Amino acid sequence: MSQILLNAATTTGAGTAWHPRDTSAVATYVQHSFQATGYTSTSTGAATVLIQVSNDGVNYITLGTITLTLGTSVTSDGFAAANTWEYYRANVSAISGTGATVSVYMKG
């Protein structure tokens, strides 16, 4: 099952950090995949999402960046990484376009 890191974000900023112990099904994973999806209500736009990780829940570093070109149809991109961090979050660093919306999912 995927973990939602951001759900229909419309502005820049970091989502709530997720820790594996936040779920009832705790398991240790080494492989993680991250997927961002987004769209606009009219015309075109763009979004940049930073996937950030931390071991202390305070100081985050960027594991990877997802850049989307947005349109009225949903677009999607992502990446996979071998890692074992304590905390994960998605941070929208840029978003543009009328009614632009971005969601981010993590599996692993």
VMD Tcl script that draws the C-alpha trace (Angstrom):
set ca {
  {0.00 0.00 0.00}
  {1.25 3.49 -0.83}
  {1.79 6.24 1.70}
  {0.43 9.66 0.70}
  {3.09 12.29 1.40}
  {1.09 15.17 -0.14}
  {-2.59 15.18 -1.07}
  {-3.72 17.77 -3.64}
  {-1.22 20.47 -2.63}
  {-1.86 23.85 -4.26}
  {0.91 25.95 -2.69}
  {4.62 25.64 -1.98}
  {5.87 24.13 1.25}
  {6.61 20.84 2.97}
  {4.00 18.29 3.82}
  {3.81 16.52 7.16}
  {6.78 14.24 7.78}
  {6.03 10.52 7.70}
  {7.79 7.97 9.88}
  {7.39 4.21 9.29}
  {6.16 3.82 12.86}
  {3.21 6.09 11.99}
  {1.42 3.11 10.44}
  {0.06 -0.04 12.02}
  {1.93 -2.28 9.57}
  {5.52 -1.52 10.50}
  {8.13 -3.12 8.29}
  {11.68 -2.27 7.36}
  {12.21 -1.53 3.69}
  {15.35 -0.67 1.81}
  {13.76 0.10 -1.58}
  {11.42 3.08 -1.88}
  {9.63 4.54 -4.88}
  {8.23 8.04 -5.08}
  {5.59 9.28 -7.53}
  {4.20 12.77 -8.04}
  {1.04 13.47 -10.01}
  {-0.45 16.81 -10.94}
  {-2.69 18.80 -13.23}
  {-4.16 22.26 -13.85}
  {-7.80 23.23 -14.27}
  {-7.01 25.18 -17.47}
  {-3.99 25.79 -19.69}
  {-0.53 24.67 -18.52}
  {1.76 24.95 -15.51}
  {4.66 23.31 -13.75}
  {5.59 21.87 -10.38}
  {8.82 20.93 -8.67}
  {8.69 18.53 -5.72}
  {11.64 17.74 -3.47}
  {11.60 14.36 -1.75}
  {13.33 15.02 1.55}
  {14.64 12.66 4.24}
  {15.94 12.97 7.79}
  {17.12 10.80 10.65}
  {16.28 13.33 13.38}
  {12.98 14.70 12.05}
  {14.34 18.27 12.13}
  {17.15 18.60 9.59}
  {16.14 17.44 6.11}
  {18.19 16.78 2.99}
  {16.92 16.30 -0.54}
  {16.95 12.68 -1.71}
  {15.62 13.55 -5.17}
  {13.65 16.03 -7.24}
  {10.55 15.43 -9.36}
  {9.67 18.02 -12.01}
  {6.25 17.97 -13.67}
  {4.91 19.84 -16.67}
  {1.24 20.29 -15.81}
  {-1.78 20.38 -18.09}
  {-5.48 19.60 -17.91}
  {-4.68 15.86 -18.07}
  {-2.87 14.29 -15.12}
  {0.90 14.03 -15.56}
  {3.17 11.87 -13.46}
  {6.84 11.17 -12.81}
  {8.93 9.60 -10.08}
  {12.01 7.69 -9.06}
  {13.15 4.81 -6.89}
  {15.93 4.80 -4.30}
  {17.65 2.32 -2.02}
  {17.69 3.99 1.39}
  {16.74 3.64 5.04}
  {15.88 7.01 6.56}
  {13.74 7.60 9.64}
  {11.54 10.38 8.18}
  {10.22 11.18 4.71}
  {8.40 14.21 3.38}
  {7.51 15.89 0.10}
  {8.21 19.59 -0.30}
  {6.67 21.55 -3.18}
  {9.36 24.09 -4.05}
  {7.51 25.57 -7.05}
  {4.01 25.33 -8.51}
  {2.33 27.36 -11.24}
  {-0.76 27.28 -13.40}
  {-4.45 27.95 -12.90}
  {-5.83 25.49 -10.37}
  {-2.51 23.61 -10.23}
  {-2.59 20.62 -7.87}
  {0.10 18.10 -6.93}
  {-0.03 14.84 -4.95}
  {2.93 12.67 -3.91}
  {2.95 8.97 -3.05}
  {5.63 6.74 -1.55}
  {5.84 2.95 -1.69}
  {8.25 0.85 0.28}
}
mol new
graphics top color blue
foreach p $ca { graphics top sphere $p radius 0.5 }
foreach p [lrange $ca 0 end-1] q [lrange $ca 1 end] { graphics top cylinder $p $q radius 0.2 }
display resetview
